[in-house]
Amino acid sequence: MDCSLLTESDSKPEYAALPGQGLTKEEAFRRVLEGHWRYLDNNRLNRVVTSDDRQRHVEGQYPFASILGCADSRVSPEVIFDQGQGDLFVVRVAGQVVGEFEIASLEYSVEHLGVSLIIVMGHENCGAVKAAIEAGEVDGAIGSLIKEIKPAVELAESMEGDLLPNAVRSQVVLAVDNLVDRSPLLQEAVDAGRLRIIGLIYGLSDGDLDIRKTIG
């Protein structure tokens, strides 16, 4: 994967009860990647949650990154990025669609928890995107969800190559764009240099991360 967003001076600070754990957007991304590399190497940290840890969680939460991810059971961010309880502020919904509740949750993580990194994570062979490709008119809540994904399908239909992978990639890119287009708060944080939003695809078959768009 492309690691050009990192710098040689990036480090992995110890956990701190500070907004965003006191990490810059570059340091937060470094920590996410280091956890992912451990996951790929089958070398995940052996975490033990003690009574002191539970008491710390009662006193407040200090996540260092937010994840907008698909609800698919195979793509748990805490597993894929090898992070512990309280490290990630996770919002999950099928197809990682961007609605008012998702935006509000991510705004909260940036404004009140000091998060400086949002990752929008789609994944290979997404069932929600596949449903948006194959389904016609669908009633009810599922129909509303499919409607939110249809613009990515329409965009992918104009591309060369296989429709499903192109639609998955388009859905991630559009989700990143929607976050800043529909949230003045997130746009302001990006413009001020306090926030970075990264859209990527997780490969179910190889576990790799494919970065598709970065803002900030």
C-alpha positions in Angstrom: 0.0 0.0 0.0 1.0 3.6 -0.4 2.7 5.0 2.7 3.5 8.4 1.3 1.3 10.1 3.9 3.8 9.1 6.6 7.0 10.9 7.5 10.3 9.6 8.9 9.7 11.5 12.1 6.3 9.8 12.8 6.3 7.8 16.0 4.0 5.7 18.1 3.4 7.6 21.4 2.2 5.8 24.4 -1.5 5.9 25.3 -2.5 9.3 26.8 -5.7 10.5 28.4 -5.7 13.5 26.1 -8.0 14.5 23.2 -7.1 12.2 20.3 -4.5 10.6 22.7 -2.4 13.7 21.8 -1.7 12.4 18.3 -1.3 14.4 15.1 -3.2 13.1 12.1 0.1 11.7 10.8 0.9 9.9 14.1 -2.7 8.6 14.2 -2.3 7.1 10.7 1.0 5.6 11.6 -0.5 3.9 14.6 -3.3 2.5 12.4 -0.9 1.2 9.9 1.4 -0.4 12.5 -1.6 -2.2 14.0 -2.6 -3.4 10.5 0.9 -4.7 9.8 0.8 -6.7 13.1 -2.6 -8.1 12.0 -1.1 -9.1 8.6 1.9 -10.7 10.3 -0.3 -12.7 12.8 1.4 -10.8 15.5 -1.4 -9.0 17.2 -0.8 -7.5 20.7 -1.8 -9.6 23.6 -4.0 -7.2 25.5 -5.4 -7.7 29.0 -8.1 -5.4 30.3 -7.6 -4.8 33.9 -9.8 -3.2 36.6 -7.7 -0.1 36.2 -8.4 -0.1 32.5 -12.1 -0.3 33.1 -12.0 2.5 35.6 -10.2 4.6 33.0 -12.9 4.0 30.5 -15.5 5.1 33.1 -13.8 8.4 33.5 -13.8 9.2 29.8 -13.0 8.0 26.3 -9.9 9.0 24.3 -10.0 7.4 20.9 -7.2 8.5 18.5 -9.0 7.8 15.2 -12.5 7.4 13.9 -13.7 4.7 11.4 -16.7 4.8 9.2 -16.9 1.2 8.1 -19.3 -1.3 6.6 -21.3 -3.4 9.1 -20.1 -6.6 7.4 -19.0 -9.1 10.1 -15.7 -9.8 8.3 -14.3 -6.3 8.6 -14.1 -5.4 12.3 -11.8 -2.3 12.5 -10.5 -3.2 16.0 -9.3 -6.6 14.6 -7.9 -5.3 11.2 -6.0 -2.4 12.8 -5.2 -4.3 16.0 -6.4 -1.7 18.5 -7.8 -2.0 22.0 -10.8 -0.9 23.8 -11.2 2.9 23.7 -8.7 3.4 20.8 -11.1 3.7 17.9 -14.4 5.6 17.6 -16.2 3.3 15.2 -19.4 4.0 13.2 -20.6 1.0 11.1 -23.4 0.8 8.6 -23.9 -1.4 5.6 -22.0 0.0 2.6 -20.5 2.7 4.8 -23.2 5.1 3.7 -23.1 8.7 4.9 -26.3 9.9 6.5 -27.1 12.5 9.1 -26.5 10.1 12.1 -23.2 9.0 10.7 -22.1 12.6 10.1 -23.2 13.6 13.6 -21.3 10.8 15.2 -18.1 11.6 13.4 -18.5 15.3 14.1 -18.8 14.5 17.8 -15.5 12.5 17.6 -13.7 15.4 16.0 -15.2 18.3 18.0 -15.5 16.7 21.5 -13.0 13.9 21.5 -10.1 15.5 19.6 -9.9 12.9 16.8 -7.6 14.1 14.0 -8.1 11.1 11.6 -11.2 9.7 10.0 -10.9 6.5 7.9 -13.7 5.5 5.6 -13.2 1.8 5.0 -15.0 -0.1 2.3 -14.1 -3.7 1.4 -13.8 -6.1 -1.4 -17.0 -7.9 -2.5 -19.3 -5.7 -0.4 -22.8 -7.2 -0.2 -24.5 -3.9 0.1 -22.9 -2.5 -3.0 -23.7 -5.8 -4.8 -27.3 -5.4 -3.8 -27.4 -1.9 -5.2 -26.1 -3.2 -8.5 -28.5 -6.1 -8.7 -31.7 -4.8 -7.1 -34.5 -2.9 -8.8 -37.0 -0.9 -6.8 -36.9 -2.1 -3.2 -39.3 -0.8 -0.5 -38.6 -0.2 3.1 -35.4 0.5 5.0 -33.3 -1.7 2.8 -34.6 0.3 -0.2 -33.5 3.5 1.4 -30.0 2.1 2.0 -29.7 0.9 -1.6 -30.8 4.3 -2.8 -27.8 5.8 -1.0 -25.4 3.5 -2.8 -26.9 3.9 -6.3 -24.8 7.0 -7.2 -21.6 5.0 -6.8 -23.1 2.3 -9.0 -24.0 4.8 -11.7 -20.5 6.3 -11.5 -18.9 2.9 -11.8 -21.0 2.0 -14.9 -19.1 4.6 -16.8 -15.7 3.1 -15.9 -13.8 0.4 -17.7 -13.4 -2.9 -15.8 -15.6 -5.0 -13.5 -18.6 -3.2 -12.2 -18.6 -4.4 -8.5 -15.0 -3.5 -7.7 -15.4 -0.2 -9.4 -18.6 0.5 -7.5 -17.0 -0.4 -4.2 -14.2 2.0 -4.9 -16.6 4.7 -6.0 -18.7 4.3 -2.9 -15.7 5.0 -0.7 -14.6 8.0 -2.7 -18.2 9.4 -2.6 -18.4 8.8 1.1 -15.3 10.9 1.7 -16.6 13.7 -0.5 -20.0 13.6 1.2 -18.5 13.9 4.7 -16.9 17.3 3.8 -19.6 18.5 1.5 -22.4 17.9 4.0 -20.5 18.8 7.2 -19.2 22.4 7.6 -17.6 21.3 10.9 -15.5 18.6 9.3 -14.7 20.8 6.3 -13.5 23.5 8.7 -11.3 21.0 10.6 -9.8 19.8 7.4 -9.1 23.4 6.2 -7.5 24.2 9.6 -5.1 21.3 9.2 -6.6 19.5 12.3 -8.2 16.6 10.4 -7.4 14.2 7.7 -10.0 11.9 6.0 -8.7 8.8 4.2 -10.9 6.5 2.1 -9.6 3.0 1.6 -10.6 -0.5 0.6 -9.8 -3.5 2.7 -9.1 -6.7 0.7 -10.9 -9.7 2.1 -8.7 -12.1 0.2 -5.2 -10.6 1.0 -5.9 -8.2 3.9 -4.2 -5.3 2.0 -5.4 -1.7 2.2 -5.9 0.2 -1.0 -6.1 4.0 -0.4 -8.5 5.6 -2.8 -8.8 9.2 -1.6 -7.2 11.5 1.0 -8.5 14.9 2.1 -6.4 17.0 4.5 
